[in-house]
Amino acid sequence: MSETTNLNIAVVGAGPGGYAAAFLAADLGMSVTLIDPEINPGGVCLYRGCIPSKALLHVAKLIEESHQAKDWGIEFTAPKIDLARMRSWKEGVVKKLTGGLGILSKQRKVKYVQGRAAFENSTTLRVSKSDGTEEQLEFDRIVIATGSRPAIVPTLKLDSPRMMDSTGALNLEDIPGSLLVVGGGYIGLELGSVYAALGTSVTVVEMLPGLLPGADRDLVAPLHKRLEKMFEAILLNTTVAAVKDEGNGIRATLTGKGGNTQEKVFDRVLVSVGRKPNSEIPGLESTHAQVGERGFIQVNKQLQTDDPSIYAIGDVVGEPMLAHKAMHEGRTAVEAIAGHKVAFEPNAIPAVVFTDPEVAWCGLTETMAQSENREVKVAKFPWAASGRAITLDRPEGLTKLLIDPATERVLGVGIVGVGAGEMIAEGVLAVEMAALAKDVALTIHPHPTLSETIMESAEVFFGPSTDIYRPKRG
């Protein structure tokens, strides 16, 4: 502790990775300065990403369930949507969480500076504060946690209030009659689901053959089927060749497979084609930190850049661009600064798409195994055989384990269905602890729950499963 007490460190960026790093550094006795343009810590995740989108997705799910309830003998009148109150509730959630982080910063005696940082050299920052003043500060170590921003497609750059990125979509300025979502990744599908639930006619365009590129197709299939009912159209193998503001809407030229084109006018267009790292930090070139071809700052397993005094974490160092990954990297970087023997080398980083149904996976996927010509055994349990899923009237889900045929070790887990994001943590634990399929099968799960499907997937690997009958061969 005595060695770290004398360290004076700066964390540039107060998103989940940045504030996690700052808080641990303070807990270890370091003198910490946390720098960010916002009034409180939180970053994109809390202000313009994970948290507000999940708040709105909760509203969307409630609306969808109110429609489904008629199948259970309960009918509701059409929901009356008060957009101003909905925005206020969402903003209240954000304010409560970011305000709480501000209190935690003070309790830990973290010096929080609202402003933007530029490098003078490897250990000196020039901070342009929100009050218009500038301050030059010296540090022993600096942690870069500047995050990412929405990617921009050059052909879709149009100066029009009808064009939105994810930040604009979360503002909920109105409920458009029609919305074109460019990109079938998790951001586009989550926000598209929100607007569809609110009554907007949503069209999704994806240039690749399927939604959620990178996810296994059997996990995407139930989601695609449900979204087809919610959305006006899902156009795969399609690109947006051009957009034009016609005053009353945006005319989009859509080019499909084989070069076939069509034009359609939309009230609004949401461009959600991924994110870019915020690595263009002023003065970074005056240090030894290096930025790779894809714009990510290069780091080692201790999150240290090519400059010994500078560390970098989160979206700015590489994919997956996920808040929970950034938080673990932040803590690893600080422990490395403190002299602990650590490395960031997880076996599984969970990914969750918070649509309805949710899609979640971790560790090895079938897509990865096929591309690597790696032999795996896949054990699947359909939720149509789950008592809990039936009681929820949501039998479309699926749970699967990817298992090493030689060692019977669990290499990956995939889940699609209600609450998949809550369940995937058990899969992450299994992969990280090198659990065997037998370990999972012998772990007693509560009944009736959706978590049972993980246990029963392991049972399927060995042949018999309580809730699935398979006649013996021969």
C-alpha positions as CSV (number, residue, x, y, z in Angstrom):
1,M,0.0,0.0,0.0
2,S,2.8,2.4,0.8
3,E,4.2,2.1,-2.7
4,T,0.9,3.1,-4.3
5,T,0.0,5.9,-1.9
6,N,2.5,8.2,-3.5
7,L,1.3,7.6,-7.0
8,N,-0.6,10.5,-8.7
9,I,-2.7,9.2,-11.6
10,A,-5.1,10.7,-14.1
11,V,-8.0,8.9,-15.8
12,V,-9.1,10.5,-19.0
13,G,-12.7,9.6,-19.6
14,A,-15.3,8.7,-16.9
15,G,-17.3,6.0,-18.6
16,P,-17.6,2.5,-16.9
17,G,-14.0,1.7,-17.6
18,G,-12.8,5.1,-16.5
19,Y,-14.7,5.4,-13.2
20,A,-14.0,1.7,-12.3
21,A,-10.3,2.5,-12.8
22,A,-10.4,5.7,-10.8
23,F,-12.4,4.2,-7.9
24,L,-10.0,1.2,-7.5
25,A,-7.0,3.5,-7.7
26,A,-8.4,5.6,-4.9
27,D,-9.2,2.5,-2.9
28,L,-5.6,1.4,-3.3
29,G,-4.4,4.7,-1.8
30,M,-3.5,6.6,-5.0
31,S,-4.2,10.3,-5.6
32,V,-6.7,10.3,-8.5
33,T,-7.9,12.9,-10.9
34,L,-10.8,11.9,-13.2
35,I,-11.4,14.0,-16.3
36,D,-14.5,14.0,-18.4
37,P,-16.7,16.6,-20.3
38,E,-19.9,15.6,-18.4
39,I,-20.9,17.0,-15.0
40,N,-20.7,13.5,-13.4
41,P,-19.1,10.2,-14.3
42,G,-21.0,7.8,-16.5
43,G,-19.8,8.2,-20.0
44,V,-21.7,7.1,-23.1
45,C,-23.0,4.0,-21.4
46,L,-25.0,5.9,-18.7
47,Y,-25.7,9.1,-20.6
48,R,-26.3,8.0,-24.2
49,G,-26.1,4.3,-24.4
50,C,-26.7,1.2,-22.3
51,I,-28.8,2.7,-19.5
52,P,-31.2,5.0,-21.4
53,S,-31.7,2.4,-24.1
54,K,-32.5,-0.4,-21.6
55,A,-34.9,2.0,-19.8
56,L,-36.8,2.5,-23.1
57,L,-36.6,-1.2,-24.0
58,H,-38.3,-1.9,-20.7
59,V,-41.2,0.3,-21.8
60,A,-41.3,-1.4,-25.2
61,K,-41.5,-4.8,-23.6
62,L,-44.4,-3.7,-21.4
63,I,-46.3,-2.4,-24.4
64,E,-45.7,-5.7,-26.3
65,E,-46.8,-7.8,-23.3
66,S,-50.0,-5.7,-23.1
67,H,-50.8,-6.8,-26.6
68,Q,-50.0,-10.4,-25.9
69,A,-52.1,-10.5,-22.7
70,K,-55.3,-11.0,-24.7
71,D,-54.1,-14.5,-25.4
72,W,-54.2,-15.1,-21.6
73,G,-57.7,-13.7,-21.1
74,I,-56.8,-10.1,-20.3
75,E,-57.4,-7.2,-22.6
76,F,-56.1,-3.7,-22.2
77,T,-57.2,-0.6,-24.1
78,A,-54.7,0.9,-26.5
79,P,-51.8,2.5,-24.5
80,K,-51.8,6.2,-24.3
81,I,-48.1,7.3,-24.7
82,D,-47.0,10.5,-23.0
83,L,-43.6,11.1,-24.7
84,A,-42.6,13.9,-22.4
85,R,-43.2,11.8,-19.3
86,M,-41.3,8.9,-20.9
87,R,-38.4,11.1,-21.7
88,S,-38.5,12.5,-18.2
89,W,-38.5,9.0,-16.6
90,K,-35.6,7.9,-18.8
91,E,-33.6,11.1,-17.9
92,G,-34.4,10.5,-14.3
93,V,-32.9,7.0,-14.4
94,V,-29.7,8.5,-16.0
95,K,-29.6,11.3,-13.5
96,K,-30.0,9.0,-10.5
97,L,-27.1,6.7,-11.6
98,T,-24.7,9.5,-12.8
99,G,-25.5,11.5,-9.6
100,G,-24.7,8.4,-7.5
101,L,-21.4,8.1,-9.3
102,G,-20.6,11.7,-8.5
103,I,-21.3,11.0,-4.8
104,L,-19.0,7.9,-4.9
105,S,-16.3,10.1,-6.5
106,K,-16.4,12.5,-3.6
107,Q,-16.6,9.8,-1.0
108,R,-13.4,8.3,-2.4
109,K,-11.8,11.7,-2.6
110,V,-11.3,11.4,-6.4
111,K,-10.7,14.9,-7.9
112,Y,-13.3,15.2,-10.6
113,V,-12.5,17.7,-13.3
114,Q,-15.2,18.6,-15.9
115,G,-13.4,19.3,-19.1
116,R,-11.3,17.9,-21.9
117,A,-7.7,16.7,-21.7
118,A,-4.8,17.1,-24.2
119,F,-1.3,15.6,-23.8
120,E,1.7,17.9,-23.4
121,N,3.9,14.9,-23.0
122,S,3.8,11.4,-21.4
123,T,3.1,12.7,-17.9
124,T,1.5,16.2,-18.4
125,L,-2.0,17.0,-19.4
126,R,-3.6,20.3,-20.4
127,V,-7.2,20.4,-19.3
128,S,-9.7,22.7,-20.9
129,K,-12.3,23.1,-18.2
130,S,-16.1,23.6,-18.7
131,D,-15.8,27.0,-17.1
132,G,-13.5,28.2,-19.9
133,T,-10.3,28.0,-17.9
134,E,-7.2,25.8,-18.6
135,E,-5.0,23.9,-16.2
136,Q,-1.8,22.0,-16.7
137,L,-1.4,19.0,-14.5
138,E,1.5,16.5,-13.9
139,F,1.0,12.8,-13.2
140,D,3.0,9.7,-12.5
141,R,0.6,7.6,-14.7
142,I,-2.2,8.4,-17.1
143,V,-5.1,6.0,-18.0
144,I,-6.9,6.7,-21.3
145,A,-10.5,5.7,-21.2
146,T,-12.0,8.0,-24.0
147,G,-14.4,5.4,-25.3
148,S,-16.0,5.5,-28.8
149,R,-18.6,7.3,-30.9
150,P,-21.1,6.3,-33.6
151,A,-19.5,5.5,-37.0
152,I,-20.5,7.6,-39.9
153,V,-21.1,6.3,-43.4
154,P,-19.8,8.9,-45.9
155,T,-22.5,8.3,-48.4
156,L,-25.1,8.8,-45.7
157,K,-23.8,12.2,-44.4
158,L,-26.8,14.5,-44.7
159,D,-27.4,17.7,-42.8
160,S,-31.0,17.1,-41.8
161,P,-32.8,16.8,-38.5
162,R,-34.5,13.7,-39.8
163,M,-31.2,11.9,-39.8
164,M,-30.3,10.3,-36.4
165,D,-27.5,8.3,-34.8
166,S,-28.0,6.3,-31.6
167,T,-27.7,9.4,-29.5
168,G,-30.4,11.3,-31.4
169,A,-32.7,8.2,-31.4
170,L,-32.5,8.0,-27.6
171,N,-33.7,11.7,-27.3
172,L,-37.2,10.6,-28.4
173,E,-38.1,13.9,-30.0
174,D,-41.2,12.4,-31.6
175,I,-42.7,9.1,-32.6
176,P,-42.2,9.1,-36.4
177,G,-44.7,7.4,-38.7
178,S,-41.9,5.6,-40.4
179,L,-38.2,4.9,-39.6
180,L,-35.4,3.4,-41.7
181,V,-32.8,1.7,-39.6
182,V,-29.5,1.3,-41.4
183,G,-27.6,-1.6,-39.8
184,G,-28.9,-4.9,-38.4
185,G,-26.6,-5.0,-35.4
186,Y,-27.6,-4.8,-31.8
187,I,-28.0,-1.0,-31.6
188,G,-30.2,-0.8,-34.6
189,L,-32.4,-3.7,-33.5
190,E,-32.7,-2.5,-29.9
191,L,-33.7,1.0,-30.9
192,G,-35.8,-0.2,-33.8
193,S,-37.7,-2.4,-31.3
194,V,-38.4,0.7,-29.1
195,Y,-39.8,2.7,-31.9
196,A,-41.8,-0.2,-33.3
197,A,-43.4,-0.7,-29.9
198,L,-44.3,3.0,-29.7
199,G,-46.1,2.7,-33.1
200,T,-43.5,3.5,-35.7
201,S,-43.4,1.5,-39.0
202,V,-39.8,0.3,-38.9
203,T,-37.7,-0.9,-41.8
204,V,-34.3,-2.4,-41.1
205,V,-31.6,-2.6,-43.8
206,E,-28.6,-4.9,-43.4
207,M,-25.9,-5.3,-46.0
208,L,-25.0,-8.9,-44.9
209,P,-27.1,-12.0,-45.3
210,G,-28.4,-12.0,-41.7
211,L,-29.1,-9.9,-38.6
212,L,-26.6,-9.6,-35.8
213,P,-23.5,-10.6,-37.9
214,G,-21.1,-12.7,-35.8
215,A,-23.8,-14.3,-33.7
216,D,-24.8,-18.0,-34.4
217,R,-27.7,-18.3,-36.8
218,D,-29.7,-20.6,-34.6
219,L,-29.7,-18.0,-31.8
220,V,-30.7,-15.2,-34.3
221,A,-33.5,-17.2,-35.9
222,P,-36.1,-16.8,-33.1
223,L,-35.4,-13.1,-32.8
224,H,-35.7,-12.6,-36.6
225,K,-39.0,-14.4,-36.6
226,R,-40.4,-12.2,-33.8
227,L,-39.0,-9.0,-35.3
228,E,-40.7,-9.8,-38.7
229,K,-44.0,-9.4,-36.9
230,M,-42.9,-6.1,-35.2
231,F,-41.2,-4.4,-38.1
232,E,-42.6,-3.3,-41.5
233,A,-39.7,-5.0,-43.3
234,I,-36.2,-6.5,-42.7
235,L,-34.2,-6.2,-45.9
236,L,-31.0,-8.3,-45.9
237,N,-28.2,-8.2,-48.5
238,T,-29.3,-4.6,-49.0
239,T,-27.4,-1.2,-48.8
240,V,-28.5,2.4,-48.7
241,A,-27.0,3.9,-51.8
242,A,-28.2,7.5,-51.3
243,V,-30.4,9.6,-49.1
244,K,-32.1,12.9,-49.9
245,D,-34.1,15.3,-47.7
246,E,-37.3,16.2,-49.5
247,G,-38.7,18.4,-46.7
248,N,-41.5,16.0,-45.8
249,G,-39.2,13.1,-45.4
250,I,-35.9,11.4,-46.4
251,R,-35.9,9.6,-49.7
252,A,-33.7,6.6,-49.5
253,T,-32.4,4.6,-52.4
254,L,-32.0,0.9,-51.4
255,T,-29.9,-1.4,-53.5
256,G,-30.5,-5.2,-53.0
257,K,-28.8,-8.3,-54.1
258,G,-28.2,-8.3,-57.8
259,G,-28.3,-4.5,-58.1
260,N,-32.1,-4.2,-57.8
261,T,-33.0,-0.7,-56.5
262,Q,-36.0,0.8,-54.9
263,E,-36.8,4.2,-53.4
264,K,-38.9,4.9,-50.4
265,V,-39.5,8.0,-48.2
266,F,-39.1,7.8,-44.5
267,D,-40.0,10.3,-41.7
268,R,-36.6,9.6,-40.1
269,V,-33.5,7.6,-40.7
270,L,-31.3,6.0,-37.9
271,V,-27.8,5.1,-38.9
272,S,-26.4,2.5,-36.7
273,V,-23.4,0.8,-38.4
274,G,-21.1,0.4,-35.5
275,R,-18.7,2.6,-33.5
276,K,-15.3,4.2,-33.8
277,P,-12.7,4.5,-31.1
278,N,-12.0,8.0,-29.7
279,S,-8.3,7.8,-30.2
280,E,-7.7,11.2,-31.8
281,I,-6.6,12.7,-28.5
282,P,-4.9,16.1,-28.9
283,G,-1.2,15.8,-28.2
284,L,-1.1,12.0,-28.1
285,E,1.5,12.1,-30.8
286,S,3.8,13.8,-28.3
287,T,4.0,10.6,-26.4
288,H,5.2,7.1,-27.3
289,A,1.7,5.6,-27.4
290,Q,0.8,4.1,-30.7
291,V,-2.5,3.9,-32.6
292,G,-3.0,0.9,-34.9
293,E,-4.5,0.9,-38.5
294,R,-8.1,0.5,-37.2
295,G,-7.8,3.4,-34.9
296,F,-7.3,1.5,-31.6
297,I,-4.6,2.4,-29.2
298,Q,-2.1,-0.5,-28.9
299,V,-1.7,-2.0,-25.4
300,N,-0.3,-5.2,-23.9
301,K,-2.0,-7.6,-21.5
302,Q,-1.5,-5.1,-18.6
303,L,-3.3,-2.4,-20.8
304,Q,0.0,-0.5,-21.0
305,T,0.7,1.4,-24.2
306,D,4.1,1.7,-25.9
307,D,4.6,4.6,-23.5
308,P,5.4,3.2,-20.0
309,S,3.6,6.0,-18.3
310,I,0.4,5.7,-20.2
311,Y,-2.3,2.9,-20.1
312,A,-5.5,2.7,-22.2
313,I,-8.7,0.7,-21.6
314,G,-12.2,0.1,-23.0
315,D,-13.5,0.8,-26.5
316,V,-10.4,2.9,-27.4
317,V,-8.2,-0.3,-27.3
318,G,-10.3,-2.7,-29.2
319,E,-13.3,-4.9,-29.6
320,P,-15.6,-6.0,-28.2
321,M,-16.8,-2.5,-27.3
322,L,-18.7,-3.4,-24.2
323,A,-18.9,-1.6,-20.9
324,H,-18.3,-4.7,-18.7
325,K,-15.1,-5.4,-20.7
326,A,-13.9,-1.8,-20.1
327,M,-14.6,-2.1,-16.4
328,H,-12.4,-5.2,-16.0
329,E,-9.7,-3.6,-18.2
330,G,-9.8,-0.5,-16.0
331,R,-9.3,-2.6,-12.8
332,T,-6.5,-4.6,-14.5
333,A,-4.7,-1.5,-15.6
334,V,-4.8,0.0,-12.1
335,E,-3.6,-3.2,-10.5
336,A,-0.7,-3.3,-13.0
337,I,0.1,0.3,-12.0
338,A,0.1,-0.7,-8.4
339,G,2.7,-3.4,-9.2
340,H,0.4,-6.4,-8.9
341,K,1.0,-9.4,-11.2
342,V,-2.0,-9.2,-13.4
343,A,-3.1,-9.6,-17.1
344,F,-6.3,-9.1,-19.0
345,E,-6.8,-12.5,-20.7
346,P,-10.4,-13.6,-20.1
347,N,-11.7,-16.9,-21.7
348,A,-15.1,-15.5,-22.1
349,I,-16.6,-12.0,-22.5
350,P,-20.4,-12.1,-22.6
351,A,-22.3,-10.4,-25.3
352,V,-26.0,-9.5,-24.8
353,V,-28.5,-8.1,-27.3
354,F,-31.4,-6.6,-25.2
355,T,-34.1,-7.2,-27.8
356,D,-37.2,-9.3,-27.2
357,P,-36.2,-12.1,-27.1
358,E,-32.8,-11.4,-25.8
359,V,-29.7,-13.0,-27.4
360,A,-26.6,-13.8,-25.3
361,W,-23.5,-15.7,-25.8
362,C,-20.0,-16.2,-24.4
363,G,-16.8,-18.1,-25.1
364,L,-16.6,-20.1,-28.3
365,T,-19.4,-19.8,-30.8
366,E,-20.3,-22.3,-33.6
367,T,-19.4,-19.6,-36.1
368,M,-16.0,-19.3,-34.6
369,A,-15.5,-23.0,-34.4
370,Q,-16.4,-23.5,-38.1
371,S,-14.0,-20.7,-39.2
372,E,-11.2,-22.3,-37.1
373,N,-12.1,-25.9,-38.3
374,R,-12.4,-26.7,-34.6
375,E,-14.3,-29.9,-33.6
376,V,-17.0,-29.3,-31.0
377,K,-20.0,-31.0,-29.7
378,V,-23.2,-28.9,-29.5
379,A,-25.8,-29.8,-26.9
380,K,-29.1,-27.9,-27.4
381,F,-32.2,-27.6,-25.2
382,P,-35.3,-26.1,-26.8
383,W,-37.4,-23.9,-24.5
384,A,-40.5,-25.6,-25.9
385,A,-39.7,-28.3,-23.4
386,S,-39.2,-25.8,-20.5
387,G,-42.0,-25.5,-18.0
388,R,-41.1,-22.0,-17.1
389,A,-41.0,-20.8,-20.7
390,I,-44.4,-22.3,-21.3
391,T,-45.8,-20.4,-18.3
392,L,-44.4,-17.2,-19.7
393,D,-45.9,-18.1,-23.2
394,R,-42.4,-17.7,-24.6
395,P,-41.4,-21.1,-25.8
396,E,-39.3,-19.9,-28.8
397,G,-36.1,-19.8,-26.8
398,L,-33.0,-22.0,-27.1
399,T,-30.1,-22.8,-24.8
400,K,-26.9,-24.5,-26.1
401,L,-23.5,-25.6,-24.8
402,L,-20.4,-25.9,-27.0
403,I,-18.3,-28.7,-25.5
404,D,-14.9,-30.1,-26.3
405,P,-15.4,-33.7,-27.3
406,A,-12.1,-34.9,-25.9
407,T,-12.2,-33.3,-22.5
408,E,-15.9,-32.6,-22.2
409,R,-15.0,-29.0,-21.1
410,V,-17.6,-26.3,-21.7
411,L,-16.1,-24.0,-24.3
412,G,-19.0,-21.7,-25.0
413,V,-22.7,-21.0,-24.2
414,G,-25.4,-19.5,-26.3
415,I,-28.9,-18.5,-25.2
416,V,-31.9,-16.8,-27.0
417,G,-35.0,-16.1,-25.1
418,V,-36.6,-14.0,-22.3
419,G,-34.0,-13.0,-19.7
420,A,-31.0,-14.5,-21.7
421,G,-28.9,-11.6,-20.6
422,E,-29.4,-12.5,-16.9
423,M,-28.7,-16.2,-17.5
424,I,-25.5,-15.9,-19.5
425,A,-23.4,-15.1,-16.5
426,E,-23.6,-18.8,-15.4
427,G,-22.2,-19.7,-18.8
428,V,-19.3,-17.2,-18.4
429,L,-18.5,-18.8,-15.0
430,A,-18.5,-22.3,-16.5
431,V,-16.1,-21.3,-19.3
432,E,-13.8,-19.3,-17.0
433,M,-13.6,-22.1,-14.4
434,A,-13.1,-24.8,-17.1
435,A,-16.2,-26.6,-16.0
436,L,-17.0,-29.9,-17.5
437,A,-20.4,-30.7,-19.0
438,K,-20.9,-33.2,-16.1
439,D,-20.3,-30.3,-13.6
440,V,-23.2,-28.4,-15.1
441,A,-25.4,-31.4,-15.4
442,L,-24.9,-32.3,-11.7
443,T,-25.5,-28.7,-10.5
444,I,-29.0,-28.7,-9.1
445,H,-31.0,-25.8,-10.6
446,P,-34.3,-24.5,-9.2
447,H,-37.5,-25.6,-10.8
448,P,-39.4,-24.1,-12.5
449,T,-36.8,-21.6,-14.0
450,L,-35.3,-20.8,-17.3
451,S,-31.9,-21.4,-15.8
452,E,-32.8,-25.1,-15.8
453,T,-32.3,-25.1,-19.5
454,I,-28.5,-24.7,-19.0
455,M,-28.5,-27.9,-16.8
456,E,-30.7,-29.8,-19.3
457,S,-28.4,-28.8,-22.2
458,A,-25.6,-30.5,-20.3
459,E,-27.8,-33.5,-19.8
460,V,-28.5,-33.6,-23.6
461,F,-24.8,-33.9,-24.2
462,F,-24.8,-37.2,-22.4
463,G,-27.9,-38.5,-24.1
464,P,-30.9,-38.6,-21.8
465,S,-32.7,-35.4,-20.6
466,T,-35.6,-35.3,-18.3
467,D,-37.8,-33.1,-20.5
468,I,-36.7,-34.4,-23.9
469,Y,-37.4,-38.0,-25.2
470,R,-35.0,-39.5,-27.7
471,P,-35.6,-43.1,-28.7
472,K,-32.5,-45.3,-28.5
473,R,-30.9,-46.1,-31.8
474,G,-30.7,-49.7,-33.0
